[in-house]
Amino acid sequence: MKLWRKKIQKSKQVINYCVRTLKLLSECGNGYIFLILILAIIFSVFPSVSTLIMREIINTLQVSSSNWRYLWNLLFAYILIDIIQSLLSLASSYCESRLQMKGSLMVNMSILEKVKEFSLKDFEDSEIYDLLQRAMKVTFSRIFAFFKSFVLLFQSLINILLFSLILISWKWWLIPVVLIVPIVNAFITAYFGKKQFLLIKHRAPEERKSWYYQYLLTKDIAFKEIKIFNLGKYLKDQYKKLGMKFISQDKDLLEQKSRTQIFLIFLEEVINSLILIYVVLKAFVGEILLGDLTTYTKSMSSVKSSAQSFLAQLNSIYENMLYISQYFEFMDKKGSYPTLSLEEKSKQSVQKDACMIPSIEIKNLCYRYKGQDHNVLHNLNLRIEQGNLVAFIGVNGSGKTTLVKILSTLYQDYQGEVFFGDHELRTLNPDRVRSKIGILFQDFVRYELSARENIAFGNLSKIGDTTEIEKIVFAVGLDKKLEDIDMQLGFWFDDGAQLSGGEWLKVALGRAFIRNADLYLLDEPNAALDAISEKRILRSFKELATGKIGIIISHRISSIKDIVNKIVVFRDGQIEAIGSHAELLQSSETYKELYLDEIAESETE
């Protein structure tokens, strides 16, 4: 009983996806779809009409060859139908191409729009990420293939009915005999189609790993270490091992399918031979004319081929729907990123220029990553007033970066409370909050575009403000490196300027600095910088954050101790101590240890 309920539920889901697919297609162009369907009906009628005309031509030649006027009329009709078919085929191809052009863009845009609903937490979930990748692989090609199969299914059905009517007028029992092979073939094709889909679905994690090996071997970010540590052979071997595994899986499936196809070929040839012998014998004894022989032979062939096409299209619809379902599964997936109504957005836009973050207050904050059995943040309590520059200090893994991700609204599934002014963070529109935050992450993105774009991505309203961008370029110390703010960075495109790690860091800092923010969050902004660049950037940061809230994560205590108002020391996901440099040297063992280690390290250099 449960099995039947499951099957019924699955069938309802498939029907739902089919309806949604057709609706999606209609949004791409109702006019083109209507024309394609009309042309499909016309195409379906033409083959049987042509066959009947040819029968009449042959029979007329055999019985009454002197009736030339009638023959010429038949020939003209046959040629005219052929010409019309060619012209209509061209028109159908044009409509299909236009539908594909619009549909492909629309589907891809719908995926990109859906991505906006997901948070960083969602993307860190491998299940959601895999679903996204499978949805993107669908693109519009699978959806159009579904529609095309639907059209061909309709055509095949009409052809079967029309040619069956011709056969019924002679020997009705030939129809089920002709249909044996197509029906058997359909079941086999459906079986192997499903096996292929499940194979692809189940090996998705390994395919992702294979892609990652390929990425490491071809991307500049890993090139140096691969050469130095001689990792090339190992990575290639791992890539090859997975590739050979995929080949072996595909080979096994192919061999099973081939063995089945051999049996079907043998069965089909036996049936075809018996039918052919029967029809020829009937013609030999004079029971049917040559034109009838041709017509019945053609009709049997058309019924068989149309039936094969009909069942093949059913399988194609089913197979395409398996892949398309991944698209709808992704589109139906609820992201944790909240969306606002137009009314809510309008209300928030009134306060666009108001300070959203006059203060930060954290109460009993806890956070745990998925799959972990302990909190990375535990009972944090902290208050930061406007006009304060604060440093977060602590060993790696003590929770500093996690807290920054919470403050920037990337993580919202925390326990406890975080207040920006009088509002709990989760009650605010994340987009509005982020518009008031200038941020630098350790794993910042190197956009291999122009310097202008790289910096203006922090505040797109400034992309045309050359003066402002040049000001930021000077503030981060790139004025001597960048001859022109419109120069191309990176080497993906022609004439790109390759930057060092420290220079790319300055570009990323520029993105944070160009934003007119209430809160600046900088995670290791002085990493990979020389002493002169470090002083320049920290000075710019202090000037920029004056009257605002500035939070900086750094391992260089000596560099930041004199520019911040207070220092927060983290240890094992908790706040160990808060105070000035002098106070913490007396009250915090962790801080004292980190500072003395830094001093000792600098003396040995």
C-alpha positions in Angstrom: 0.0 0.0 0.0 2.8 2.4 0.9 4.6 1.5 -2.3 1.5 2.4 -4.3 1.1 5.7 -2.4 4.7 6.5 -3.1 4.2 5.8 -6.8 1.1 7.9 -7.0 2.8 10.8 -5.2 5.7 10.4 -7.7 3.4 10.5 -10.6 1.6 13.6 -9.3 5.0 15.3 -9.0 6.0 14.3 -12.5 2.7 15.7 -13.9 3.2 18.9 -11.8 6.7 19.3 -13.3 5.4 18.7 -16.8 2.7 21.4 -16.4 5.3 23.8 -14.9 7.7 23.1 -17.8 5.0 23.9 -20.4 4.1 27.0 -18.4 7.7 28.0 -18.4 7.9 27.5 -22.2 4.8 29.6 -22.7 6.5 32.5 -20.8 9.3 32.2 -23.4 7.0 32.8 -26.3 3.4 31.8 -26.7 3.4 32.7 -30.4 6.3 30.5 -31.3 4.9 27.6 -29.4 1.5 27.9 -31.2 3.2 28.0 -34.6 5.4 25.0 -33.8 2.3 23.0 -32.7 0.3 24.0 -35.9 3.2 23.1 -38.1 3.5 19.8 -36.3 -0.1 18.9 -37.1 0.5 19.7 -40.8 3.6 17.7 -40.9 1.8 14.7 -39.4 -0.8 14.7 -42.2 1.6 15.1 -45.1 3.3 11.6 -45.0 0.1 9.6 -45.3 -1.3 11.9 -48.0 1.9 11.5 -50.0 1.8 7.8 -49.6 -1.8 7.6 -50.9 -0.9 9.9 -53.8 2.0 7.6 -54.7 -0.2 4.5 -54.5 -2.6 6.2 -57.0 0.3 7.1 -59.3 1.6 3.5 -59.4 -1.8 1.9 -59.8 -2.7 4.3 -62.6 0.5 3.4 -64.4 -0.2 -0.3 -64.0 -3.9 -0.3 -65.0 -4.4 2.8 -67.2 -1.1 4.3 -68.3 -2.8 6.5 -71.0 -4.5 8.8 -68.5 -1.7 11.3 -68.7 -3.6 14.4 -67.5 -4.6 12.6 -64.3 -1.0 11.4 -63.8 0.4 14.9 -64.2 -2.1 16.3 -61.6 -1.0 13.6 -59.2 2.7 14.3 -59.8 2.0 18.1 -59.3 0.2 17.4 -56.0 3.1 15.1 -54.8 5.8 17.7 -55.7 3.7 20.6 -54.2 3.3 18.8 -50.9 7.1 18.1 -50.8 7.9 21.8 -51.4 5.4 22.9 -48.8 7.0 20.5 -46.3 10.4 21.9 -46.9 9.2 25.5 -46.5 7.3 24.7 -43.3 10.3 22.8 -41.9 12.4 26.0 -42.4 9.7 28.0 -40.6 9.5 25.5 -37.7 13.3 25.6 -37.3 13.2 29.4 -37.2 10.5 29.3 -34.5 12.5 26.7 -32.5 15.7 28.8 -32.7 13.9 31.9 -31.5 12.3 30.0 -28.6 15.7 28.6 -27.6 17.4 32.0 -27.7 14.9 33.6 -25.3 14.4 30.5 -23.2 18.0 29.8 -22.5 18.6 33.3 -21.1 15.4 33.3 -19.1 16.1 29.9 -17.4 19.7 30.9 -16.6 18.4 34.2 -15.2 15.8 32.5 -13.1 18.6 30.3 -11.5 20.8 33.4 -10.8 17.8 35.2 -9.3 17.0 32.2 -7.1 20.6 32.2 -5.8 19.9 35.6 -4.2 17.6 33.8 -1.7 20.4 31.7 -0.3 22.8 32.7 2.5 26.4 31.8 3.0 25.3 29.0 5.3 23.2 27.5 2.5 26.1 27.5 0.1 28.3 25.8 2.7 25.7 22.9 2.6 27.0 20.4 0.1 23.5 19.1 -0.6 22.3 22.6 -1.8 25.5 23.2 -3.7 25.2 19.9 -5.5 21.5 20.7 -6.3 22.6 24.1 -7.8 25.2 22.5 -10.0 22.7 19.9 -11.3 20.1 22.6 -11.9 22.7 24.6 -13.9 23.5 21.6 -16.0 19.9 21.4 -17.1 19.9 24.8 -18.7 17.3 25.3 -21.4 18.5 22.5 -23.6 16.7 19.8 -21.5 13.5 21.9 -21.2 13.4 22.5 -25.0 14.2 18.8 -25.6 11.2 18.0 -23.4 9.0 20.3 -25.5 10.4 18.9 -28.7 9.7 15.4 -27.6 6.1 16.5 -26.7 5.6 17.8 -30.2 7.2 14.7 -31.8 5.0 12.5 -29.6 1.9 14.3 -30.9 3.2 13.9 -34.5 3.9 10.2 -34.1 0.5 9.6 -32.6 -1.2 11.2 -35.6 1.0 9.2 -38.0 0.2 5.9 -36.2 -3.6 6.6 -36.5 -3.5 7.7 -40.2 -1.3 4.8 -41.4 -3.2 2.3 -39.2 -6.4 3.3 -41.0 -4.7 2.4 -44.3 -3.6 -1.0 -42.9 -7.0 -1.7 -41.3 -8.6 -1.4 -44.8 -6.5 -4.5 -45.7 -5.2 -6.6 -42.8 -5.8 -5.2 -39.2 -3.7 -7.9 -37.5 -0.5 -6.6 -39.0 -0.7 -3.6 -36.7 0.0 -5.4 -33.3 2.7 -7.6 -35.0 4.5 -4.5 -36.2 4.3 -2.9 -32.8 6.0 -5.7 -30.8 9.6 -4.5 -31.2 8.9 -0.7 -30.6 7.0 -1.6 -27.3 9.8 -3.9 -26.0 12.4 -1.3 -27.0 10.6 1.4 -25.1 10.6 -0.5 -21.9 14.3 -1.3 -22.3 15.2 2.3 -23.1 13.3 3.6 -20.1 15.1 1.1 -17.9 18.6 2.1 -19.0 17.7 5.8 -19.1 16.8 5.7 -15.4 19.9 3.7 -14.6 22.0 6.4 -16.4 20.4 9.2 -14.5 20.8 7.5 -11.1 24.4 6.8 -11.9 25.1 10.5 -12.7 23.2 11.6 -9.6 25.0 9.3 -7.2 28.4 10.1 -8.4 27.9 13.9 -8.2 30.3 14.2 -5.2 33.0 12.3 -6.9 32.5 14.4 -10.1 32.9 17.5 -8.0 36.1 16.1 -6.6 37.3 15.3 -10.2 36.5 18.8 -11.2 38.5 20.2 -8.3 41.6 18.2 -9.2 41.3 19.6 -12.7 40.9 23.1 -11.2 44.0 22.8 -9.1 46.1 21.6 -12.0 45.0 24.4 -14.3 44.6 27.4 -11.9 47.4 29.8 -11.1 46.5 30.0 -7.4 47.8 26.5 -6.9 50.6 26.4 -9.5 53.4 27.4 -7.3 52.8 24.9 -4.6 52.2 22.1 -7.1 55.6 22.8 -8.6 57.4 23.2 -5.3 55.9 20.2 -3.6 55.9 18.1 -6.8 52.1 17.5 -6.4 51.4 17.3 -10.2 51.7 13.5 -10.5 49.6 12.8 -7.4 46.8 15.2 -8.5 46.8 13.8 -12.0 46.7 10.2 -10.7 43.7 11.1 -8.5 42.0 12.7 -11.4 42.8 9.7 -13.6 41.6 7.3 -11.0 38.2 9.0 -10.8 38.1 9.3 -14.6 38.8 5.6 -15.0 36.1 4.7 -12.4 33.6 6.8 -14.4 34.6 5.1 -17.6 34.2 1.7 -16.0 30.7 2.5 -14.8 29.7 3.9 -18.2 31.3 0.9 -19.9 29.3 -1.6 -17.8 26.1 0.2 -18.6 26.9 0.4 -22.3 27.7 -3.3 -22.5 24.4 -4.2 -20.8 22.5 -1.9 -23.2 24.4 -3.3 -26.3 23.6 -6.9 -25.4 19.9 -6.0 -25.1 20.0 -4.1 -28.4 21.5 -7.2 -30.2 18.5 -9.3 -29.1 16.1 -6.5 -30.3 17.8 -6.3 -33.7 17.5 -10.1 -34.2 13.8 -10.0 -33.1 13.0 -7.1 -35.5 14.7 -8.7 -38.5 12.7 -12.0 -38.0 9.4 -10.1 -37.8 10.2 -7.8 -40.7 11.3 -10.8 -42.9 8.1 -12.8 -42.2 5.9 -9.7 -42.9 7.8 -9.0 -46.1 7.4 -12.6 -47.4 3.7 -12.5 -46.6 3.1 -9.2 -48.5 5.2 -10.3 -51.6 3.4 -13.6 -51.8 0.1 -11.7 -51.8 1.3 -9.5 -54.6 2.7 -12.5 -56.5 -0.6 -14.3 -56.7 -2.3 -11.1 -57.8 -4.4 -10.3 -54.7 -3.0 -6.7 -54.6 -1.7 -4.2 -57.1 1.9 -2.9 -57.1 0.7 0.5 -55.8 -1.2 -1.2 -52.9 1.9 -3.3 -52.2 4.0 -0.1 -52.0 1.4 1.6 -49.8 0.9 -1.3 -47.4 4.7 -1.8 -47.1 5.1 1.9 -46.5 2.2 2.0 -44.0 3.7 -0.9 -42.0 7.1 0.7 -42.0 5.5 4.1 -40.9 3.4 2.5 -38.2 6.5 0.8 -36.8 8.8 3.9 -37.1 6.1 6.2 -35.7 5.4 3.8 -32.8 9.2 3.7 -32.1 9.2 7.5 -32.2 6.2 7.7 -30.0 7.6 5.4 -27.3 11.1 7.0 -27.7 9.6 10.4 -27.1 7.8 9.1 -24.0 11.1 7.9 -22.8 12.7 11.2 -23.8 10.0 13.1 -21.9 10.6 10.9 -18.8 14.4 11.1 -19.0 14.4 14.9 -19.6 11.9 15.3 -16.8 14.4 13.5 -14.4 16.9 16.2 -15.2 14.4 19.1 -15.3 13.1 18.0 -11.8 16.5 19.0 -10.5 15.9 22.5 -11.8 12.4 22.7 -10.1 13.8 21.1 -6.9 16.3 23.9 -6.7 13.7 26.6 -7.5 11.5 25.2 -4.8 14.3 25.1 -2.3 13.7 27.6 0.5 16.8 29.7 1.2 17.5 31.1 4.6 17.9 34.6 3.1 14.8 36.6 3.9 13.0 38.4 1.1 10.9 41.6 1.6 7.7 42.7 0.0 7.6 45.8 -2.1 5.9 47.6 0.8 8.6 46.6 3.2 11.3 47.7 0.8 9.6 51.1 0.3 9.4 51.6 4.0 13.1 50.9 4.4 14.2 53.1 1.5 12.8 56.1 3.4 15.6 55.7 6.0 18.3 55.0 3.3 20.7 57.7 4.5 20.1 57.2 8.2 22.7 55.6 10.4 21.7 52.0 10.8 24.4 51.0 13.2 24.8 53.6 16.0 26.0 50.8 18.3 26.5 47.1 18.5 25.4 45.0 21.4 25.9 41.2 21.6 24.0 39.2 24.3 24.7 35.6 25.1 25.7 34.8 21.5 26.4 31.2 20.6 27.1 29.6 17.2 27.7 26.0 16.1 28.7 24.8 12.6 26.8 22.0 11.0 28.2 18.6 11.8 30.1 19.9 14.9 29.4 18.8 18.4 30.6 22.0 20.1 30.0 25.7 19.8 32.6 27.8 17.9 31.2 30.9 19.8 29.9 30.5 23.4 28.0 33.1 25.5 29.6 36.1 24.0 28.6 39.5 25.5 30.0 42.7 24.0 29.0 46.3 23.4 30.7 48.7 20.9 29.6 52.3 20.7 29.7 54.6 17.7 33.1 56.3 17.3 35.1 53.3 18.6 37.8 51.3 16.8 38.1 47.8 18.1 40.6 45.1 17.5 39.8 41.4 17.8 42.8 39.4 18.9 43.1 35.6 19.4 44.7 32.4 18.1 43.3 30.8 14.9 40.0 29.1 15.4 39.0 31.2 18.4 35.8 32.5 16.7 36.8 36.0 15.5 36.0 35.5 11.8 32.8 33.7 12.6 31.6 36.7 14.6 32.4 39.0 11.7 30.3 36.8 9.4 27.4 37.1 11.9 27.8 40.9 12.1 27.7 41.1 8.3 24.4 39.0 8.3 26.0 36.1 6.4 25.2 33.8 9.3 21.7 34.3 10.8 21.1 30.9 12.5 22.9 32.0 15.8 21.5 31.7 19.3 21.4 34.7 21.5 20.9 38.3 20.3 22.8 40.9 18.3 21.5 44.4 18.3 22.3 47.2 15.9 21.1 50.2 17.8 17.6 49.2 19.1 17.0 46.5 16.4 17.8 42.9 16.7 20.0 42.0 13.6 17.6 39.3 12.3 14.7 41.7 12.1 16.5 44.0 9.7 16.7 43.7 5.9 20.1 42.1 5.2 20.5 44.0 2.0 20.0 47.3 3.8 22.4 46.3 6.6 25.1 45.2 4.2 24.8 48.5 2.3 26.1 50.1 5.5 29.0 47.8 6.0 32.5 48.0 4.5 34.1 44.6 4.7 37.3 42.7 3.9 37.5 39.0 4.2 40.7 37.0 4.3 39.5 35.0 1.3 38.6 38.1 -0.7 37.8 37.7 -4.5 40.3 38.8 -7.1 38.0 40.1 -9.9 40.1 39.9 -13.0 38.4 43.0 -14.5 39.4 46.7 -14.6 40.8 48.4 -11.5 37.8 50.8 -11.6 35.3 47.8 -11.4 37.3 46.0 -8.8 37.1 49.0 -6.4 33.7 50.3 -7.4 32.2 46.8 -6.7 32.2 48.0 -3.1 29.8 50.9 -4.0 28.5 50.6 -7.6 27.0 54.1 -7.4 30.6 55.4 -7.5 31.7 53.4 -10.6 31.6 56.6 -12.8 33.2 58.8 -10.1 36.8 58.8 -11.3 37.9 61.3 -8.6 36.5 59.2 -5.7 38.1 56.0 -7.1 41.4 57.7 -7.5 41.1 59.0 -3.9 40.7 55.4 -2.7 43.5 54.2 -4.9 45.8 56.7 -3.2 44.4 55.8 0.3 45.3 52.1 -0.1 48.7 52.8 -1.7 48.1 51.7 -5.3 48.7 55.1 -6.9 52.2 54.1 -8.0 51.1 50.7 -9.3 48.0 51.7 -11.3 48.8 53.9 -14.3 45.1 54.1 -15.1 42.1 53.1 -13.0 40.6 51.5 -16.2 43.6 49.2 -16.7 42.8 45.5 -16.8 43.9 43.4 -13.8 44.9 39.7 -13.9 45.8 37.7 -17.0 42.5 36.1 -18.0 42.1 38.9 -20.5 44.5 40.6 -22.9 46.8 43.3 -21.5 46.0 42.5 -17.9 48.4 43.6 -15.2 49.4 40.9 -12.8 49.4 42.0 -9.2 51.2 40.6 -6.2 49.2 39.1 -3.2 49.7 42.3 -1.2 48.6 44.5 -4.2 45.4 42.4 -4.6 44.8 42.9 -0.9 45.0 46.7 -1.4 42.4 46.4 -4.2 40.1 44.5 -1.9 40.6 47.1 0.8 39.7 49.7 -1.7 36.3 48.0 -2.1 35.7 48.2 1.6 36.9 51.8 1.9 34.8 53.2 -1.0 31.6 52.3 0.8 30.0 55.1 2.9 29.6 52.7 5.8 28.5 52.8 9.4 30.5 49.8 10.2 33.9 48.6 8.9 34.9 45.0 9.3 38.5 44.1 8.3 39.8 40.6 8.6 43.6 40.6 8.5 43.9 43.8 6.4 47.7 44.0 7.1 48.5 40.5 6.0 51.0 40.3 3.1 51.8 44.0 3.4 55.2 45.6 4.0 55.7 47.9 6.9 55.3 51.2 4.9 52.0 49.9 3.2 50.7 48.7 6.5 51.1 52.1 8.2 49.5 53.9 5.3 46.5 51.6 5.2 46.0 51.6 8.9 46.2 55.4 9.0 43.6 55.6 6.1 41.4 53.1 8.0 41.5 55.2 11.2 40.6 58.4 9.2 37.8 56.6 7.3 36.3 55.1 10.4 36.3 58.3 12.5 32.8 58.7 14.0 31.9 55.2 12.8 32.4 51.7 14.2 35.5 50.0 13.1 36.5 46.4 13.8 39.8 44.9 12.8 41.0 41.4 13.1 44.8 41.1 13.2 47.7 39.0 14.4 50.0 42.0 14.4 49.3 43.5 17.8 52.2 46.0 17.6 50.7 47.5 14.4 47.1 48.0 15.7 47.5 48.6 19.4 47.9 52.3 19.1 45.1 53.0 16.6 42.2 51.3 18.3 40.2 52.4 21.4 40.0 48.9 22.8 41.1 45.3 22.2 38.9 42.2 22.6 40.8 39.0 23.3 39.2 35.7 22.1 39.9 32.3 23.4 38.1 29.0 22.6 35.0 30.9 21.3 34.7 33.1 24.3 35.8 36.6 25.3 38.7 36.3 27.7 39.3 40.0 28.3 38.6 43.6 27.0 40.8 46.6 27.5 43.7 48.7 26.3 47.1 47.3 25.4 48.6 48.1 28.8 45.6 46.7 30.7 45.6 43.5 28.7 49.3 42.8 29.3 48.3 42.7 33.0 44.9 41.0 32.8 45.1 38.5 29.9 47.6 35.6 29.7 46.5 34.9 26.1 47.2 38.5 25.0 50.5 38.7 26.8 51.6 35.4 25.2 50.6 36.5 21.7 52.3 39.8 22.1 55.6 38.4 23.5 55.7 35.8 20.7 55.3 38.6 18.1 58.1 40.6 19.7 60.4 37.5 19.8 59.5 36.7 16.2 60.3 40.3 15.0 63.7 40.2 16.8 64.8 37.0 15.0 64.0 38.4 11.5 
